Amino acid sequence: CLNTGCVPSKALLKSAKVAHAVRDGVRFGVDAGEIAVDFPQVMRRLRDVIATIEPHDSIERYTALGVECAQGYARFVDPWTVEIERADGTSTRLTSKAFIIATGAEPVIPAIPGIEASGFLTSETLWDAMASRAKAPEKLVILGGGPIGCELAQAIQRLGSQVTLVEMADRLLLKEEADAASVLTAALTADGVRVLTGHKAVRFEGTALIAEGSDGEVRIDFDDIIIAVGRRARISGFGLEELGLVDNGKVAVDA
């Protein structure tokens, strides 16, 4: 949440909302003229928001509250023991009757030909990548019409990009009601986002995405592309496979 999730994304949304409100002011009799988005300042504010919240979400705070915080790489050696390897090469073993696995999730990267050479970004890597930019990318493609893809599409469009949102399904927000997805699609379109539903990404050709829809293939050139097709639990590499707790990429549970 703090570094790559809710905090930076909602800070970005706030800047985008202000930019939109200024542009839309003429509808209310307030004409501010052409606005200029200072993209580096948007990203600096984003980092400042993180820095403001950071002390409340830190090892130091939890240590002061009496929580023992162990930094290192944790791995189960049996169902009741975790071994923590530190950066200096030393290790510690902790035993318990119960463990909470709260390792979060990671972006899913689909196996699309050419994707590794595309320079793709994700909702975790875009913040550092955009921090050094003088302006928002001129042409941005977002692959995935879920919550992350939709909110980034609207925000970055409002901050100066021409965004193309590509979704394989026939509508956005598959986990929400169709009426809600329809309202959102109309709002994105009104902001200038090019929404391509019913289009499957089939390959990359350098800095272009080739997507296939009902009318055939379409070539979408980009300066940046964000992969936002979903997230999956971060469960590999912690010794869970050896304990038989991971089955086909998921934590196996009984009744």
MISE-149300 format. One record per residue (C-alpha): x, y, z; residue in three letters; residue number from 1. Coordinates in Angstrom, 2 decimals, decimal comma, always signed. Layout:
BEGIN
<rec><u>X</u><v>Y</v><w>Z</w><resn>ALA</resn><resi>NUM</resi></rec>
...
END
This chain:
BEGIN
<rec><u>+0,00</u><v>+0,00</v><w>+0,00</w><resn>CYS</resn><resi>1</resi></rec>
<rec><u>+2,60</u><v>+2,54</v><w>+1,05</w><resn>LEU</resn><resi>2</resi></rec>
<rec><u>+5,19</u><v>+2,35</v><w>-1,71</w><resn>ASN</resn><resi>3</resi></rec>
<rec><u>+3,51</u><v>+0,91</v><w>-4,80</w><resn>THR</resn><resi>4</resi></rec>
<rec><u>-0,19</u><v>+0,51</v><w>-4,00</w><resn>GLY</resn><resi>5</resi></rec>
<rec><u>-2,97</u><v>+2,64</v><w>-2,58</w><resn>CYS</resn><resi>6</resi></rec>
<rec><u>-0,88</u><v>+5,57</v><w>-1,40</w><resn>VAL</resn><resi>7</resi></rec>
<rec><u>+0,88</u><v>+6,51</v><w>-4,67</w><resn>PRO</resn><resi>8</resi></rec>
<rec><u>-2,11</u><v>+5,60</v><w>-6,84</w><resn>SER</resn><resi>9</resi></rec>
<rec><u>-4,55</u><v>+7,72</v><w>-4,85</w><resn>LYS</resn><resi>10</resi></rec>
<rec><u>-2,06</u><v>+10,60</v><w>-4,76</w><resn>ALA</resn><resi>11</resi></rec>
<rec><u>-1,88</u><v>+10,37</v><w>-8,56</w><resn>LEU</resn><resi>12</resi></rec>
<rec><u>-5,68</u><v>+10,28</v><w>-8,79</w><resn>LEU</resn><resi>13</resi></rec>
<rec><u>-5,92</u><v>+13,47</v><w>-6,72</w><resn>LYS</resn><resi>14</resi></rec>
<rec><u>-3,63</u><v>+15,37</v><w>-9,10</w><resn>SER</resn><resi>15</resi></rec>
<rec><u>-5,60</u><v>+14,04</v><w>-12,07</w><resn>ALA</resn><resi>16</resi></rec>
<rec><u>-8,89</u><v>+15,04</v><w>-10,44</w><resn>LYS</resn><resi>17</resi></rec>
<rec><u>-7,64</u><v>+18,60</v><w>-9,88</w><resn>VAL</resn><resi>18</resi></rec>
<rec><u>-6,46</u><v>+18,85</v><w>-13,51</w><resn>ALA</resn><resi>19</resi></rec>
<rec><u>-9,86</u><v>+17,65</v><w>-14,70</w><resn>HIS</resn><resi>20</resi></rec>
<rec><u>-11,72</u><v>+20,08</v><w>-12,41</w><resn>ALA</resn><resi>21</resi></rec>
<rec><u>-9,75</u><v>+23,04</v><w>-13,75</w><resn>VAL</resn><resi>22</resi></rec>
<rec><u>-10,38</u><v>+22,03</v><w>-17,36</w><resn>ARG</resn><resi>23</resi></rec>
<rec><u>-14,06</u><v>+21,46</v><w>-16,60</w><resn>ASP</resn><resi>24</resi></rec>
<rec><u>-14,43</u><v>+24,81</v><w>-14,87</w><resn>GLY</resn><resi>25</resi></rec>
<rec><u>-15,75</u><v>+26,54</v><w>-17,96</w><resn>VAL</resn><resi>26</resi></rec>
<rec><u>-18,91</u><v>+24,46</v><w>-17,60</w><resn>ARG</resn><resi>27</resi></rec>
<rec><u>-19,47</u><v>+26,27</v><w>-14,29</w><resn>PHE</resn><resi>28</resi></rec>
<rec><u>-18,54</u><v>+29,71</v><w>-15,59</w><resn>GLY</resn><resi>29</resi></rec>
<rec><u>-14,89</u><v>+29,55</v><w>-14,50</w><resn>VAL</resn><resi>30</resi></rec>
<rec><u>-12,48</u><v>+29,59</v><w>-17,45</w><resn>ASP</resn><resi>31</resi></rec>
<rec><u>-8,87</u><v>+29,15</v><w>-16,35</w><resn>ALA</resn><resi>32</resi></rec>
<rec><u>-7,63</u><v>+28,85</v><w>-19,93</w><resn>GLY</resn><resi>33</resi></rec>
<rec><u>-5,08</u><v>+26,29</v><w>-21,00</w><resn>GLU</resn><resi>34</resi></rec>
<rec><u>-3,59</u><v>+24,44</v><w>-18,04</w><resn>ILE</resn><resi>35</resi></rec>
<rec><u>-0,06</u><v>+23,09</v><w>-17,77</w><resn>ALA</resn><resi>36</resi></rec>
<rec><u>+0,54</u><v>+19,85</v><w>-15,91</w><resn>VAL</resn><resi>37</resi></rec>
<rec><u>+3,91</u><v>+19,86</v><w>-14,14</w><resn>ASP</resn><resi>38</resi></rec>
<rec><u>+4,42</u><v>+16,10</v><w>-14,25</w><resn>PHE</resn><resi>39</resi></rec>
<rec><u>+7,67</u><v>+16,09</v><w>-12,22</w><resn>PRO</resn><resi>40</resi></rec>
<rec><u>+5,85</u><v>+18,05</v><w>-9,49</w><resn>GLN</resn><resi>41</resi></rec>
<rec><u>+3,00</u><v>+15,52</v><w>-9,57</w><resn>VAL</resn><resi>42</resi></rec>
<rec><u>+5,54</u><v>+12,75</v><w>-8,95</w><resn>MET</resn><resi>43</resi></rec>
<rec><u>+7,38</u><v>+14,76</v><w>-6,28</w><resn>ARG</resn><resi>44</resi></rec>
<rec><u>+4,12</u><v>+15,31</v><w>-4,41</w><resn>ARG</resn><resi>45</resi></rec>
<rec><u>+3,44</u><v>+11,61</v><w>-4,67</w><resn>LEU</resn><resi>46</resi></rec>
<rec><u>+6,80</u><v>+10,84</v><w>-3,02</w><resn>ARG</resn><resi>47</resi></rec>
<rec><u>+6,11</u><v>+13,48</v><w>-0,35</w><resn>ASP</resn><resi>48</resi></rec>
<rec><u>+2,80</u><v>+11,79</v><w>+0,49</w><resn>VAL</resn><resi>49</resi></rec>
<rec><u>+4,63</u><v>+8,47</v><w>+0,90</w><resn>ILE</resn><resi>50</resi></rec>
<rec><u>+7,27</u><v>+10,11</v><w>+3,10</w><resn>ALA</resn><resi>51</resi></rec>
<rec><u>+4,58</u><v>+11,69</v><w>+5,31</w><resn>THR</resn><resi>52</resi></rec>
<rec><u>+2,86</u><v>+8,37</v><w>+5,95</w><resn>ILE</resn><resi>53</resi></rec>
<rec><u>+6,03</u><v>+6,29</v><w>+6,16</w><resn>GLU</resn><resi>54</resi></rec>
<rec><u>+6,80</u><v>+6,87</v><w>+9,86</w><resn>PRO</resn><resi>55</resi></rec>
<rec><u>+3,39</u><v>+5,42</v><w>+10,74</w><resn>HIS</resn><resi>56</resi></rec>
<rec><u>+4,05</u><v>+2,29</v><w>+8,68</w><resn>ASP</resn><resi>57</resi></rec>
<rec><u>+7,63</u><v>+1,47</v><w>+9,64</w><resn>SER</resn><resi>58</resi></rec>
<rec><u>+9,74</u><v>-1,04</v><w>+11,53</w><resn>ILE</resn><resi>59</resi></rec>
<rec><u>+10,65</u><v>+1,68</v><w>+14,03</w><resn>GLU</resn><resi>60</resi></rec>
<rec><u>+7,00</u><v>+2,37</v><w>+14,88</w><resn>ARG</resn><resi>61</resi></rec>
<rec><u>+6,14</u><v>-1,27</v><w>+15,40</w><resn>TYR</resn><resi>62</resi></rec>
<rec><u>+9,29</u><v>-1,87</v><w>+17,42</w><resn>THR</resn><resi>63</resi></rec>
<rec><u>+8,32</u><v>+1,05</v><w>+19,67</w><resn>ALA</resn><resi>64</resi></rec>
<rec><u>+4,90</u><v>-0,57</v><w>+20,11</w><resn>LEU</resn><resi>65</resi></rec>
<rec><u>+6,61</u><v>-3,72</v><w>+21,37</w><resn>GLY</resn><resi>66</resi></rec>
<rec><u>+6,54</u><v>-5,81</v><w>+18,21</w><resn>VAL</resn><resi>67</resi></rec>
<rec><u>+9,67</u><v>-7,81</v><w>+17,44</w><resn>GLU</resn><resi>68</resi></rec>
<rec><u>+10,51</u><v>-7,14</v><w>+13,77</w><resn>CYS</resn><resi>69</resi></rec>
<rec><u>+12,95</u><v>-9,53</v><w>+12,08</w><resn>ALA</resn><resi>70</resi></rec>
<rec><u>+14,30</u><v>-8,44</v><w>+8,69</w><resn>GLN</resn><resi>71</resi></rec>
<rec><u>+15,36</u><v>-11,11</v><w>+6,26</w><resn>GLY</resn><resi>72</resi></rec>
<rec><u>+14,24</u><v>-13,82</v><w>+3,86</w><resn>TYR</resn><resi>73</resi></rec>
<rec><u>+11,85</u><v>-16,25</v><w>+5,57</w><resn>ALA</resn><resi>74</resi></rec>
<rec><u>+11,35</u><v>-19,86</v><w>+4,61</w><resn>ARG</resn><resi>75</resi></rec>
<rec><u>+9,48</u><v>-22,74</v><w>+6,24</w><resn>PHE</resn><resi>76</resi></rec>
<rec><u>+11,69</u><v>-25,70</v><w>+7,20</w><resn>VAL</resn><resi>77</resi></rec>
<rec><u>+8,79</u><v>-27,65</v><w>+8,71</w><resn>ASP</resn><resi>78</resi></rec>
<rec><u>+5,15</u><v>-26,81</v><w>+9,60</w><resn>PRO</resn><resi>79</resi></rec>
<rec><u>+6,19</u><v>-25,25</v><w>+12,92</w><resn>TRP</resn><resi>80</resi></rec>
<rec><u>+9,51</u><v>-23,59</v><w>+12,06</w><resn>THR</resn><resi>81</resi></rec>
<rec><u>+10,54</u><v>-20,62</v><w>+9,93</w><resn>VAL</resn><resi>82</resi></rec>
<rec><u>+14,15</u><v>-19,84</v><w>+9,19</w><resn>GLU</resn><resi>83</resi></rec>
<rec><u>+15,03</u><v>-16,19</v><w>+8,54</w><resn>ILE</resn><resi>84</resi></rec>
<rec><u>+18,19</u><v>-15,50</v><w>+6,56</w><resn>GLU</resn><resi>85</resi></rec>
<rec><u>+19,64</u><v>-12,03</v><w>+7,04</w><resn>ARG</resn><resi>86</resi></rec>
<rec><u>+21,58</u><v>-9,98</v><w>+4,53</w><resn>ALA</resn><resi>87</resi></rec>
<rec><u>+24,80</u><v>-10,48</v><w>+6,53</w><resn>ASP</resn><resi>88</resi></rec>
<rec><u>+24,61</u><v>-14,26</v><w>+6,11</w><resn>GLY</resn><resi>89</resi></rec>
<rec><u>+23,40</u><v>-15,09</v><w>+9,61</w><resn>THR</resn><resi>90</resi></rec>
<rec><u>+20,08</u><v>-16,79</v><w>+10,26</w><resn>SER</resn><resi>91</resi></rec>
<rec><u>+17,49</u><v>-17,25</v><w>+12,99</w><resn>THR</resn><resi>92</resi></rec>
<rec><u>+14,83</u><v>-19,90</v><w>+13,49</w><resn>ARG</resn><resi>93</resi></rec>
<rec><u>+11,41</u><v>-19,12</v><w>+14,96</w><resn>LEU</resn><resi>94</resi></rec>
<rec><u>+8,93</u><v>-21,75</v><w>+16,07</w><resn>THR</resn><resi>95</resi></rec>
<rec><u>+5,19</u><v>-21,42</v><w>+16,58</w><resn>SER</resn><resi>96</resi></rec>
<rec><u>+1,97</u><v>-23,39</v><w>+16,65</w><resn>LYS</resn><resi>97</resi></rec>
<rec><u>+0,53</u><v>-21,04</v><w>+14,01</w><resn>ALA</resn><resi>98</resi></rec>
<rec><u>+1,80</u><v>-18,73</v><w>+11,28</w><resn>PHE</resn><resi>99</resi></rec>
<rec><u>+0,09</u><v>-16,01</v><w>+9,26</w><resn>ILE</resn><resi>100</resi></rec>
<rec><u>+1,33</u><v>-15,81</v><w>+5,67</w><resn>ILE</resn><resi>101</resi></rec>
<rec><u>+0,79</u><v>-12,19</v><w>+4,64</w><resn>ALA</resn><resi>102</resi></rec>
<rec><u>+3,17</u><v>-11,87</v><w>+1,72</w><resn>THR</resn><resi>103</resi></rec>
<rec><u>+0,79</u><v>-9,95</v><w>-0,52</w><resn>GLY</resn><resi>104</resi></rec>
<rec><u>+0,36</u><v>-10,30</v><w>-4,26</w><resn>ALA</resn><resi>105</resi></rec>
<rec><u>+2,28</u><v>-9,58</v><w>-7,44</w><resn>GLU</resn><resi>106</resi></rec>
<rec><u>+1,27</u><v>-8,56</v><w>-10,97</w><resn>PRO</resn><resi>107</resi></rec>
<rec><u>+0,53</u><v>-11,36</v><w>-13,41</w><resn>VAL</resn><resi>108</resi></rec>
<rec><u>+2,69</u><v>-11,10</v><w>-16,55</w><resn>ILE</resn><resi>109</resi></rec>
<rec><u>+1,01</u><v>-12,96</v><w>-19,44</w><resn>PRO</resn><resi>110</resi></rec>
<rec><u>+3,06</u><v>-15,07</v><w>-21,83</w><resn>ALA</resn><resi>111</resi></rec>
<rec><u>+2,68</u><v>-12,86</v><w>-24,90</w><resn>ILE</resn><resi>112</resi></rec>
<rec><u>+5,38</u><v>-13,19</v><w>-27,61</w><resn>PRO</resn><resi>113</resi></rec>
<rec><u>+7,79</u><v>-10,27</v><w>-27,40</w><resn>GLY</resn><resi>114</resi></rec>
<rec><u>+6,62</u><v>-9,00</v><w>-24,02</w><resn>ILE</resn><resi>115</resi></rec>
<rec><u>+10,03</u><v>-9,30</v><w>-22,33</w><resn>GLU</resn><resi>116</resi></rec>
<rec><u>+11,60</u><v>-6,95</v><w>-24,89</w><resn>ALA</resn><resi>117</resi></rec>
<rec><u>+8,75</u><v>-4,44</v><w>-24,72</w><resn>SER</resn><resi>118</resi></rec>
<rec><u>+10,02</u><v>-2,58</v><w>-21,64</w><resn>GLY</resn><resi>119</resi></rec>
<rec><u>+6,65</u><v>-3,08</v><w>-19,96</w><resn>PHE</resn><resi>120</resi></rec>
<rec><u>+5,77</u><v>-1,48</v><w>-16,63</w><resn>LEU</resn><resi>121</resi></rec>
<rec><u>+3,47</u><v>-2,74</v><w>-13,88</w><resn>THR</resn><resi>122</resi></rec>
<rec><u>+1,57</u><v>-1,09</v><w>-11,05</w><resn>SER</resn><resi>123</resi></rec>
<rec><u>+4,68</u><v>-1,76</v><w>-8,93</w><resn>GLU</resn><resi>124</resi></rec>
<rec><u>+7,41</u><v>-0,47</v><w>-11,27</w><resn>THR</resn><resi>125</resi></rec>
<rec><u>+5,74</u><v>+2,52</v><w>-12,92</w><resn>LEU</resn><resi>126</resi></rec>
<rec><u>+6,30</u><v>+4,86</v><w>-9,95</w><resn>TRP</resn><resi>127</resi></rec>
<rec><u>+10,09</u><v>+4,79</v><w>-10,14</w><resn>ASP</resn><resi>128</resi></rec>
<rec><u>+10,01</u><v>+4,80</v><w>-13,93</w><resn>ALA</resn><resi>129</resi></rec>
<rec><u>+7,79</u><v>+7,89</v><w>-14,09</w><resn>MET</resn><resi>130</resi></rec>
<rec><u>+9,64</u><v>+9,75</v><w>-11,33</w><resn>ALA</resn><resi>131</resi></rec>
<rec><u>+12,34</u><v>+10,96</v><w>-13,74</w><resn>SER</resn><resi>132</resi></rec>
<rec><u>+10,01</u><v>+11,89</v><w>-16,61</w><resn>ARG</resn><resi>133</resi></rec>
<rec><u>+9,62</u><v>+15,49</v><w>-17,72</w><resn>ALA</resn><resi>134</resi></rec>
<rec><u>+6,04</u><v>+14,75</v><w>-18,77</w><resn>LYS</resn><resi>135</resi></rec>
<rec><u>+3,54</u><v>+11,94</v><w>-18,96</w><resn>ALA</resn><resi>136</resi></rec>
<rec><u>+4,15</u><v>+9,53</v><w>-21,88</w><resn>PRO</resn><resi>137</resi></rec>
<rec><u>+2,58</u><v>+10,80</v><w>-25,09</w><resn>GLU</resn><resi>138</resi></rec>
<rec><u>+1,21</u><v>+7,38</v><w>-26,04</w><resn>LYS</resn><resi>139</resi></rec>
<rec><u>+0,40</u><v>+4,98</v><w>-23,21</w><resn>LEU</resn><resi>140</resi></rec>
<rec><u>-1,14</u><v>+1,53</v><w>-23,58</w><resn>VAL</resn><resi>141</resi></rec>
<rec><u>-2,69</u><v>-0,20</v><w>-20,58</w><resn>ILE</resn><resi>142</resi></rec>
<rec><u>-3,33</u><v>-3,91</v><w>-20,94</w><resn>LEU</resn><resi>143</resi></rec>
<rec><u>-6,18</u><v>-4,96</v><w>-18,66</w><resn>GLY</resn><resi>144</resi></rec>
<rec><u>-9,56</u><v>-3,40</v><w>-17,88</w><resn>GLY</resn><resi>145</resi></rec>
<rec><u>-9,80</u><v>-4,19</v><w>-14,19</w><resn>GLY</resn><resi>146</resi></rec>
<rec><u>-9,72</u><v>-1,67</v><w>-11,32</w><resn>PRO</resn><resi>147</resi></rec>
<rec><u>-5,99</u><v>-0,96</v><w>-11,57</w><resn>ILE</resn><resi>148</resi></rec>
<rec><u>-6,02</u><v>-0,55</v><w>-15,34</w><resn>GLY</resn><resi>149</resi></rec>
<rec><u>-9,09</u><v>+1,67</v><w>-15,31</w><resn>CYS</resn><resi>150</resi></rec>
<rec><u>-7,93</u><v>+4,05</v><w>-12,59</w><resn>GLU</resn><resi>151</resi></rec>
<rec><u>-4,47</u><v>+4,43</v><w>-14,13</w><resn>LEU</resn><resi>152</resi></rec>
<rec><u>-6,01</u><v>+4,99</v><w>-17,57</w><resn>ALA</resn><resi>153</resi></rec>
<rec><u>-8,17</u><v>+7,86</v><w>-16,37</w><resn>GLN</resn><resi>154</resi></rec>
<rec><u>-5,50</u><v>+9,45</v><w>-14,18</w><resn>ALA</resn><resi>155</resi></rec>
<rec><u>-2,68</u><v>+9,42</v><w>-16,72</w><resn>ILE</resn><resi>156</resi></rec>
<rec><u>-4,99</u><v>+10,52</v><w>-19,53</w><resn>GLN</resn><resi>157</resi></rec>
<rec><u>-6,00</u><v>+13,54</v><w>-17,45</w><resn>ARG</resn><resi>158</resi></rec>
<rec><u>-2,32</u><v>+14,30</v><w>-16,81</w><resn>LEU</resn><resi>159</resi></rec>
<rec><u>-1,49</u><v>+14,59</v><w>-20,50</w><resn>GLY</resn><resi>160</resi></rec>
<rec><u>-1,16</u><v>+11,14</v><w>-22,11</w><resn>SER</resn><resi>161</resi></rec>
<rec><u>-3,16</u><v>+9,63</v><w>-24,91</w><resn>GLN</resn><resi>162</resi></rec>
<rec><u>-4,15</u><v>+6,35</v><w>-23,29</w><resn>VAL</resn><resi>163</resi></rec>
<rec><u>-5,39</u><v>+3,22</v><w>-25,03</w><resn>THR</resn><resi>164</resi></rec>
<rec><u>-7,00</u><v>+0,68</v><w>-22,70</w><resn>LEU</resn><resi>165</resi></rec>
<rec><u>-7,04</u><v>-2,88</v><w>-24,07</w><resn>VAL</resn><resi>166</resi></rec>
<rec><u>-9,30</u><v>-5,54</v><w>-22,53</w><resn>GLU</resn><resi>167</resi></rec>
<rec><u>-9,79</u><v>-9,07</v><w>-23,85</w><resn>MET</resn><resi>168</resi></rec>
<rec><u>-13,33</u><v>-9,42</v><w>-22,47</w><resn>ALA</resn><resi>169</resi></rec>
<rec><u>-16,32</u><v>-7,70</v><w>-24,04</w><resn>ASP</resn><resi>170</resi></rec>
<rec><u>-16,49</u><v>-5,12</v><w>-21,23</w><resn>ARG</resn><resi>171</resi></rec>
<rec><u>-14,47</u><v>-3,54</v><w>-18,45</w><resn>LEU</resn><resi>172</resi></rec>
<rec><u>-14,62</u><v>-4,51</v><w>-14,75</w><resn>LEU</resn><resi>173</resi></rec>
<rec><u>-15,79</u><v>-8,10</v><w>-15,13</w><resn>LEU</resn><resi>174</resi></rec>
<rec><u>-16,18</u><v>-8,52</v><w>-11,36</w><resn>LYS</resn><resi>175</resi></rec>
<rec><u>-18,59</u><v>-5,58</v><w>-11,16</w><resn>GLU</resn><resi>176</resi></rec>
<rec><u>-22,12</u><v>-5,20</v><w>-12,47</w><resn>GLU</resn><resi>177</resi></rec>
<rec><u>-22,46</u><v>-4,50</v><w>-16,18</w><resn>ALA</resn><resi>178</resi></rec>
<rec><u>-24,29</u><v>-1,20</v><w>-15,54</w><resn>ASP</resn><resi>179</resi></rec>
<rec><u>-21,38</u><v>+0,07</v><w>-13,44</w><resn>ALA</resn><resi>180</resi></rec>
<rec><u>-18,91</u><v>-0,94</v><w>-16,13</w><resn>ALA</resn><resi>181</resi></rec>
<rec><u>-21,00</u><v>+0,90</v><w>-18,73</w><resn>SER</resn><resi>182</resi></rec>
<rec><u>-20,94</u><v>+4,12</v><w>-16,69</w><resn>VAL</resn><resi>183</resi></rec>
<rec><u>-17,18</u><v>+3,84</v><w>-16,24</w><resn>LEU</resn><resi>184</resi></rec>
<rec><u>-16,58</u><v>+3,16</v><w>-19,92</w><resn>THR</resn><resi>185</resi></rec>
<rec><u>-18,55</u><v>+6,26</v><w>-20,84</w><resn>ALA</resn><resi>186</resi></rec>
<rec><u>-16,57</u><v>+8,35</v><w>-18,35</w><resn>ALA</resn><resi>187</resi></rec>
<rec><u>-13,23</u><v>+7,09</v><w>-19,68</w><resn>LEU</resn><resi>188</resi></rec>
<rec><u>-14,30</u><v>+7,75</v><w>-23,24</w><resn>THR</resn><resi>189</resi></rec>
<rec><u>-15,42</u><v>+11,27</v><w>-22,30</w><resn>ALA</resn><resi>190</resi></rec>
<rec><u>-11,94</u><v>+11,89</v><w>-20,87</w><resn>ASP</resn><resi>191</resi></rec>
<rec><u>-10,43</u><v>+10,84</v><w>-24,20</w><resn>GLY</resn><resi>192</resi></rec>
<rec><u>-9,28</u><v>+7,32</v><w>-23,34</w><resn>VAL</resn><resi>193</resi></rec>
<rec><u>-9,43</u><v>+4,96</v><w>-26,31</w><resn>ARG</resn><resi>194</resi></rec>
<rec><u>-11,20</u><v>+1,88</v><w>-24,93</w><resn>VAL</resn><resi>195</resi></rec>
<rec><u>-10,70</u><v>-1,35</v><w>-26,89</w><resn>LEU</resn><resi>196</resi></rec>
<rec><u>-12,78</u><v>-4,12</v><w>-25,34</w><resn>THR</resn><resi>197</resi></rec>
<rec><u>-13,01</u><v>-7,51</v><w>-27,04</w><resn>GLY</resn><resi>198</resi></rec>
<rec><u>-9,36</u><v>-7,24</v><w>-28,10</w><resn>HIS</resn><resi>199</resi></rec>
<rec><u>-6,81</u><v>-9,92</v><w>-27,23</w><resn>LYS</resn><resi>200</resi></rec>
<rec><u>-3,11</u><v>-9,06</v><w>-27,10</w><resn>ALA</resn><resi>201</resi></rec>
<rec><u>-1,39</u><v>-11,50</v><w>-29,46</w><resn>VAL</resn><resi>202</resi></rec>
<rec><u>+2,19</u><v>-10,22</v><w>-29,75</w><resn>ARG</resn><resi>203</resi></rec>
<rec><u>+4,58</u><v>-7,30</v><w>-29,41</w><resn>PHE</resn><resi>204</resi></rec>
<rec><u>+6,52</u><v>-5,83</v><w>-32,30</w><resn>GLU</resn><resi>205</resi></rec>
<rec><u>+9,07</u><v>-3,53</v><w>-30,70</w><resn>GLY</resn><resi>206</resi></rec>
<rec><u>+7,15</u><v>-0,61</v><w>-29,22</w><resn>THR</resn><resi>207</resi></rec>
<rec><u>+3,84</u><v>-1,72</v><w>-30,66</w><resn>ALA</resn><resi>208</resi></rec>
<rec><u>+1,18</u><v>-4,05</v><w>-29,33</w><resn>LEU</resn><resi>209</resi></rec>
<rec><u>-0,71</u><v>-6,18</v><w>-31,84</w><resn>ILE</resn><resi>210</resi></rec>
<rec><u>-4,21</u><v>-6,94</v><w>-30,59</w><resn>ALA</resn><resi>211</resi></rec>
<rec><u>-6,87</u><v>-9,01</v><w>-32,30</w><resn>GLU</resn><resi>212</resi></rec>
<rec><u>-10,55</u><v>-8,08</v><w>-32,27</w><resn>GLY</resn><resi>213</resi></rec>
<rec><u>-13,62</u><v>-9,08</v><w>-34,21</w><resn>SER</resn><resi>214</resi></rec>
<rec><u>-12,48</u><v>-6,96</v><w>-37,16</w><resn>ASP</resn><resi>215</resi></rec>
<rec><u>-8,98</u><v>-8,44</v><w>-37,26</w><resn>GLY</resn><resi>216</resi></rec>
<rec><u>-5,64</u><v>-7,24</v><w>-35,94</w><resn>GLU</resn><resi>217</resi></rec>
<rec><u>-4,91</u><v>-3,69</v><w>-34,83</w><resn>VAL</resn><resi>218</resi></rec>
<rec><u>-1,46</u><v>-2,20</v><w>-34,25</w><resn>ARG</resn><resi>219</resi></rec>
<rec><u>-1,15</u><v>+0,10</v><w>-31,22</w><resn>ILE</resn><resi>220</resi></rec>
<rec><u>+2,11</u><v>+2,05</v><w>-30,95</w><resn>ASP</resn><resi>221</resi></rec>
<rec><u>+3,21</u><v>+3,16</v><w>-27,50</w><resn>PHE</resn><resi>222</resi></rec>
<rec><u>+5,88</u><v>+5,05</v><w>-25,60</w><resn>ASP</resn><resi>223</resi></rec>
<rec><u>+5,05</u><v>+3,05</v><w>-22,48</w><resn>ASP</resn><resi>224</resi></rec>
<rec><u>+2,86</u><v>+0,06</v><w>-21,74</w><resn>ILE</resn><resi>225</resi></rec>
<rec><u>+1,49</u><v>-0,95</v><w>-18,34</w><resn>ILE</resn><resi>226</resi></rec>
<rec><u>+0,53</u><v>-4,59</v><w>-17,80</w><resn>ILE</resn><resi>227</resi></rec>
<rec><u>-2,49</u><v>-4,71</v><w>-15,47</w><resn>ALA</resn><resi>228</resi></rec>
<rec><u>-4,21</u><v>-8,01</v><w>-16,29</w><resn>VAL</resn><resi>229</resi></rec>
<rec><u>-4,47</u><v>-9,11</v><w>-12,66</w><resn>GLY</resn><resi>230</resi></rec>
<rec><u>-2,57</u><v>-10,09</v><w>-9,55</w><resn>ARG</resn><resi>231</resi></rec>
<rec><u>-1,75</u><v>-13,39</v><w>-7,91</w><resn>ARG</resn><resi>232</resi></rec>
<rec><u>-0,77</u><v>-14,41</v><w>-4,40</w><resn>ALA</resn><resi>233</resi></rec>
<rec><u>+2,95</u><v>-14,21</v><w>-3,69</w><resn>ARG</resn><resi>234</resi></rec>
<rec><u>+3,44</u><v>-17,71</v><w>-2,30</w><resn>ILE</resn><resi>235</resi></rec>
<rec><u>+6,42</u><v>-19,26</v><w>-4,11</w><resn>SER</resn><resi>236</resi></rec>
<rec><u>+9,88</u><v>-19,45</v><w>-2,57</w><resn>GLY</resn><resi>237</resi></rec>
<rec><u>+8,82</u><v>-19,65</v><w>+1,07</w><resn>PHE</resn><resi>238</resi></rec>
<rec><u>+9,08</u><v>-23,43</v><w>+1,44</w><resn>GLY</resn><resi>239</resi></rec>
<rec><u>+5,34</u><v>-23,96</v><w>+1,07</w><resn>LEU</resn><resi>240</resi></rec>
<rec><u>+5,79</u><v>-26,21</v><w>-1,96</w><resn>GLU</resn><resi>241</resi></rec>
<rec><u>+8,01</u><v>-28,58</v><w>+0,02</w><resn>GLU</resn><resi>242</resi></rec>
<rec><u>+5,35</u><v>-28,80</v><w>+2,74</w><resn>LEU</resn><resi>243</resi></rec>
<rec><u>+2,72</u><v>-29,70</v><w>+0,17</w><resn>GLY</resn><resi>244</resi></rec>
<rec><u>+0,74</u><v>-26,53</v><w>+0,81</w><resn>LEU</resn><resi>245</resi></rec>
<rec><u>+0,89</u><v>-25,14</v><w>-2,73</w><resn>VAL</resn><resi>246</resi></rec>
<rec><u>-1,09</u><v>-26,86</v><w>-5,47</w><resn>ASP</resn><resi>247</resi></rec>
<rec><u>-1,05</u><v>-25,49</v><w>-9,03</w><resn>ASN</resn><resi>248</resi></rec>
<rec><u>+0,02</u><v>-22,05</v><w>-7,87</w><resn>GLY</resn><resi>249</resi></rec>
<rec><u>-2,51</u><v>-21,75</v><w>-5,05</w><resn>LYS</resn><resi>250</resi></rec>
<rec><u>-2,48</u><v>-22,48</v><w>-1,33</w><resn>VAL</resn><resi>251</resi></rec>
<rec><u>-4,25</u><v>-25,79</v><w>-0,85</w><resn>ALA</resn><resi>252</resi></rec>
<rec><u>-6,86</u><v>-25,78</v><w>+1,91</w><resn>VAL</resn><resi>253</resi></rec>
<rec><u>-9,15</u><v>-28,44</v><w>+3,34</w><resn>ASP</resn><resi>254</resi></rec>
<rec><u>-12,60</u><v>-28,15</v><w>+4,87</w><resn>ALA</resn><resi>255</resi></rec>
END
